[in-house]
Amino acid sequence: MKKTVLMAAVFVAMLFGASGQGWAASLVANIDVSSQTMTVRYGASVYRWSVSTARKGYITPRGSYRPQRTARMWYSRKYDMSPMPHSVFFRGGYAIHGTGAVRQLGRPASHGCVRLHPTNAAAFYAMVRQAGFGNTRIVVTN
C-alpha cells in the first residue's frame, strides 16, 4: 500500500514537475476603492493599475470573491448595451472590465463595476483564464 502511494506521488511530481510549475499559480486581485487602484499578484509578477469604481449613488460590493464567469465582449443589458470588453464577473452583474472612459480612471465613475484601461483588462482577463476560477481571488476593500 505504501509503495503504491509513493509511486503515485512520484508520478504526479514527474507529470507536473517537482517545483509545482504545472499547477496554476494563485492569482489575487486587490481592489482598493479609497485609492481607486487594483493590485494584481500572479506568481512572481505584481501589477498596480488605476480603476474606476462606483460613483455617488451606486455601490461596488465589498468582499472576497471568485470569478463566476468571463466574457471577451459583453454588453450591459441594464445600462444601454454599454460595451464591457474582457469582463470578469465576480458577483451577479458586477464585473472587472475594460472601459473607453480612460480619462476617468483613478476616480469613481461607474455604476458599480470595476473599470480598467482596455490593455489592463485584457491582461487580467487572460490571467484569470490561465489561472482558472478556482485559483483566482478578487478582494474589494475600502
Residue frames as qw, qx, qy, qz and C-alpha x, y, z in Angstrom:
[[0.000, 0.885, 0.465, 0.000, 0.00, 0.00, 0.00],
 [0.295, -0.813, 0.101, 0.493, 2.75, 2.47, 0.98],
 [0.434, -0.155, 0.597, 0.656, 4.64, 1.61, -2.20],
 [0.247, 0.615, 0.660, 0.355, 1.55, 2.36, -4.33],
 [0.112, -0.950, -0.240, 0.168, 1.04, 5.75, -2.66],
 [0.411, -0.618, 0.337, 0.579, 4.74, 6.56, -3.09],
 [0.414, 0.135, 0.676, 0.594, 4.66, 5.60, -6.77],
 [0.135, 0.812, 0.540, 0.177, 1.56, 7.74, -7.32],
 [0.239, -0.906, -0.021, 0.350, 3.27, 10.72, -5.66],
 [0.442, -0.359, 0.518, 0.638, 6.38, 10.24, -7.82],
 [0.347, 0.442, 0.691, 0.454, 4.22, 10.03, -10.95],
 [0.005, 0.930, 0.367, -0.011, 2.38, 13.25, -10.07],
 [0.353, -0.772, 0.200, 0.490, 5.67, 15.02, -9.32],
 [0.438, -0.090, 0.632, 0.633, 7.07, 13.91, -12.68],
 [0.250, 0.642, 0.659, 0.302, 3.91, 14.87, -14.53],
 [0.054, -0.960, -0.254, -0.108, 3.63, 18.35, -13.02],
 [0.411, 0.603, -0.340, 0.594, 7.26, 18.99, -12.13],
 [0.584, -0.312, -0.578, 0.476, 8.70, 18.85, -8.66],
 [0.152, -0.008, -0.182, 0.971, 8.60, 22.64, -8.41],
 [0.194, 0.585, 0.668, -0.416, 4.83, 22.71, -8.90],
 [0.041, 0.329, -0.303, -0.894, 5.09, 24.77, -12.09],
 [0.117, -0.217, -0.842, -0.479, 2.42, 22.62, -13.75],
 [0.119, -0.639, -0.706, 0.281, -0.14, 23.73, -11.21],
 [0.110, 0.797, 0.279, 0.524, -1.94, 27.02, -11.90],
 [0.306, 0.100, -0.391, 0.862, -0.41, 29.90, -9.99],
 [0.125, -0.687, -0.622, 0.356, -2.54, 31.69, -7.44],
 [0.160, 0.428, 0.266, 0.849, -3.97, 34.95, -8.82],
 [0.223, -0.653, -0.563, 0.455, -5.14, 37.66, -6.41],
 [0.140, 0.536, 0.242, 0.797, -6.66, 41.00, -7.41],
 [0.268, -0.534, -0.530, 0.602, -6.98, 43.51, -4.56],
 [0.087, 0.649, 0.357, 0.666, -9.24, 46.44, -5.42],
 [0.286, -0.373, -0.442, 0.764, -8.86, 49.41, -3.07],
 [0.107, 0.804, 0.537, 0.233, -11.90, 51.65, -3.52],
 [0.283, -0.885, -0.106, 0.355, -10.39, 54.50, -1.48],
 [0.299, -0.563, 0.443, 0.630, -7.30, 54.77, -3.71],
 [0.711, 0.602, 0.039, -0.361, -9.09, 53.66, -6.91],
 [0.186, 0.600, -0.760, -0.167, -6.40, 51.09, -7.63],
 [0.984, -0.023, 0.025, -0.176, -6.21, 47.37, -8.33],
 [0.103, -0.652, 0.750, 0.030, -3.10, 45.44, -7.34],
 [0.951, 0.164, -0.137, -0.224, -2.73, 42.08, -9.07],
 [0.294, -0.577, 0.762, 0.004, -0.38, 39.39, -7.85],
 [0.939, 0.272, -0.031, -0.208, 0.17, 36.48, -10.20],
 [0.895, 0.116, -0.164, 0.398, 3.09, 34.23, -9.43],
 [0.563, -0.292, -0.101, 0.767, 6.13, 36.48, -9.05],
 [0.163, 0.386, 0.315, 0.851, 4.52, 39.32, -11.02],
 [0.082, -0.624, -0.541, 0.558, 2.83, 42.33, -9.42],
 [0.147, 0.447, 0.418, 0.777, 0.77, 44.92, -11.28],
 [0.049, -0.549, -0.498, 0.669, -0.84, 48.10, -9.96],
 [0.126, 0.377, 0.574, 0.716, -3.47, 49.74, -12.14],
 [0.238, 0.103, 0.226, -0.939, -5.83, 52.69, -11.81],
 [0.012, -0.406, -0.898, -0.167, -9.52, 51.78, -11.78],
 [0.342, -0.218, 0.011, -0.914, -12.89, 53.44, -11.58],
 [0.086, -0.285, -0.930, 0.216, -15.40, 52.00, -9.14],
 [0.047, -0.718, -0.686, -0.108, -18.93, 53.12, -8.25],
 [0.069, 0.360, -0.016, 0.930, -19.74, 56.80, -8.43],
 [0.226, 0.033, 0.520, -0.823, -22.06, 58.53, -5.96],
 [0.700, 0.127, 0.058, -0.700, -25.42, 56.81, -5.75],
 [0.888, 0.205, -0.384, -0.149, -24.06, 53.37, -6.70],
 [0.635, -0.605, 0.477, -0.060, -22.00, 50.71, -4.91],
 [0.579, 0.421, -0.698, -0.010, -19.14, 48.41, -5.73],
 [0.870, -0.436, -0.123, -0.193, -19.72, 45.41, -3.45],
 [0.079, -0.693, 0.674, -0.242, -17.02, 44.82, -0.84],
 [0.899, -0.203, 0.336, -0.196, -15.81, 41.34, -0.01],
 [0.204, -0.443, 0.824, 0.290, -13.79, 38.41, -1.28],
 [0.797, 0.398, 0.144, -0.430, -14.96, 36.66, -4.44],
 [0.506, -0.098, 0.747, 0.420, -14.08, 34.05, -7.04],
 [0.263, 0.229, -0.448, -0.823, -14.81, 34.76, -10.70],
 [0.644, 0.256, 0.587, -0.418, -18.24, 33.47, -11.73],
 [0.721, 0.507, 0.431, 0.192, -17.89, 33.82, -15.49],
 [0.254, -0.465, 0.310, 0.790, -15.90, 35.66, -18.15],
 [0.581, 0.703, 0.410, 0.013, -16.79, 37.22, -21.48],
 [0.539, 0.043, 0.266, 0.798, -14.36, 38.51, -24.08],
 [0.094, -0.161, -0.154, -0.970, -17.03, 41.08, -25.00],
 [0.076, -0.538, -0.807, 0.232, -20.22, 41.73, -23.03],
 [0.079, -0.403, -0.213, -0.887, -22.88, 44.37, -23.47],
 [0.069, 0.121, 0.679, -0.721, -24.70, 45.60, -20.38],
 [0.135, -0.510, -0.774, -0.350, -28.39, 44.80, -20.58],
 [0.292, -0.717, -0.510, 0.376, -29.01, 47.14, -17.66],
 [0.157, -0.740, 0.041, 0.652, -27.12, 50.19, -18.95],
 [0.485, 0.768, -0.060, -0.415, -27.99, 50.80, -22.61],
 [0.936, 0.300, 0.068, 0.168, -25.94, 47.94, -24.04],
 [0.066, -0.907, 0.415, 0.024, -22.72, 49.61, -22.89],
 [0.805, 0.355, -0.462, 0.113, -19.68, 47.61, -24.01],
 [0.630, -0.668, 0.377, -0.121, -17.77, 45.72, -21.31],
 [0.719, 0.497, -0.485, 0.022, -14.68, 44.25, -23.00],
 [0.500, 0.248, -0.741, 0.372, -12.74, 41.49, -21.25],
 [0.571, -0.528, 0.097, -0.621, -15.27, 41.08, -18.44],
 [0.386, 0.028, -0.868, 0.310, -14.57, 39.02, -15.34],
 [0.552, -0.547, -0.205, -0.595, -17.85, 38.77, -13.41],
 [0.271, 0.198, -0.786, 0.518, -17.38, 38.34, -9.67],
 [0.133, 0.305, 0.746, -0.577, -20.83, 38.93, -8.16],
 [0.427, 0.679, 0.535, -0.266, -24.00, 38.80, -10.23],
 [0.525, 0.792, 0.217, 0.222, -23.78, 41.59, -12.81],
 [0.226, -0.920, 0.280, 0.152, -20.71, 43.19, -11.21],
 [0.906, 0.260, 0.080, 0.324, -17.54, 42.75, -13.24],
 [0.338, -0.644, 0.334, 0.600, -14.00, 43.91, -13.74],
 [0.660, 0.535, 0.466, 0.248, -13.82, 45.06, -17.36],
 [0.408, 0.031, 0.232, 0.882, -12.26, 47.45, -19.83],
 [0.128, 0.830, 0.409, -0.356, -13.60, 50.93, -20.50],
 [0.484, 0.578, 0.252, 0.608, -13.36, 53.55, -23.18],
 [0.215, -0.936, -0.066, -0.270, -13.59, 56.24, -20.49],
 [0.791, 0.008, -0.307, 0.530, -9.89, 56.03, -19.66],
 [0.126, 0.534, -0.174, 0.818, -9.70, 59.68, -18.60],
 [0.613, -0.582, 0.003, -0.535, -11.95, 58.85, -15.64],
 [0.855, -0.091, -0.454, 0.233, -9.69, 56.09, -14.33],
 [0.389, 0.126, -0.466, 0.785, -8.44, 56.88, -10.84],
 [0.269, -0.020, 0.344, -0.900, -11.77, 58.28, -9.64],
 [0.377, 0.320, 0.824, -0.276, -15.27, 56.86, -9.04],
 [0.274, 0.306, -0.354, -0.840, -17.24, 56.82, -12.29],
 [0.245, -0.038, -0.906, -0.344, -19.08, 53.50, -12.75],
 [0.682, -0.337, -0.198, -0.618, -22.46, 52.04, -11.90],
 [0.800, -0.463, 0.310, -0.221, -20.64, 49.59, -9.62],
 [0.943, 0.238, -0.036, 0.231, -18.33, 47.62, -11.87],
 [0.507, -0.647, 0.296, 0.487, -14.57, 47.95, -11.67],
 [0.631, 0.775, 0.026, 0.006, -13.35, 49.66, -14.83],
 [0.655, -0.414, 0.370, 0.512, -9.82, 49.20, -16.18],
 [0.199, 0.641, -0.466, -0.576, -7.81, 50.54, -19.10],
 [0.894, 0.304, -0.084, -0.319, -8.58, 48.19, -22.03],
 [0.526, 0.516, -0.660, 0.148, -4.99, 46.91, -22.17],
 [0.144, -0.324, 0.777, -0.521, -5.02, 46.07, -18.46],
 [0.770, 0.057, 0.299, -0.560, -8.47, 44.50, -18.70],
 [0.829, 0.393, -0.358, -0.173, -7.24, 42.22, -21.50],
 [0.304, 0.459, -0.765, 0.334, -4.19, 41.25, -19.43],
 [0.406, -0.199, 0.659, -0.601, -6.26, 40.50, -16.32],
 [0.852, 0.204, 0.027, -0.482, -8.83, 38.55, -18.37],
 [0.708, 0.429, -0.562, 0.005, -6.02, 36.40, -19.81],
 [0.034, 0.389, -0.784, 0.483, -4.56, 35.80, -16.34],
 [0.641, -0.058, 0.462, -0.609, -7.94, 34.66, -14.98],
 [0.879, 0.309, -0.175, -0.318, -8.47, 32.32, -17.93],
 [0.542, 0.459, -0.677, 0.195, -4.97, 30.88, -17.43],
 [0.092, -0.310, 0.750, -0.577, -5.09, 30.55, -13.63],
 [0.358, -0.342, -0.850, -0.177, -8.69, 29.31, -13.55],
 [0.416, -0.660, -0.168, -0.603, -11.63, 30.49, -11.49],
 [0.835, -0.484, -0.257, 0.041, -10.76, 28.27, -8.53],
 [0.715, -0.135, -0.116, 0.676, -7.25, 29.71, -8.32],
 [0.148, 0.442, 0.104, 0.879, -8.34, 33.35, -8.60],
 [0.268, -0.644, -0.589, 0.408, -9.47, 35.59, -5.77],
 [0.100, 0.585, 0.186, 0.783, -10.90, 39.10, -6.13],
 [0.388, -0.516, -0.549, 0.531, -10.88, 41.20, -2.96],
 [0.047, 0.686, 0.225, 0.691, -12.69, 44.55, -2.83],
 [0.467, -0.486, -0.482, 0.559, -11.93, 46.77, 0.18],
 [0.013, -0.983, -0.175, 0.046, -12.39, 50.39, 1.22]]
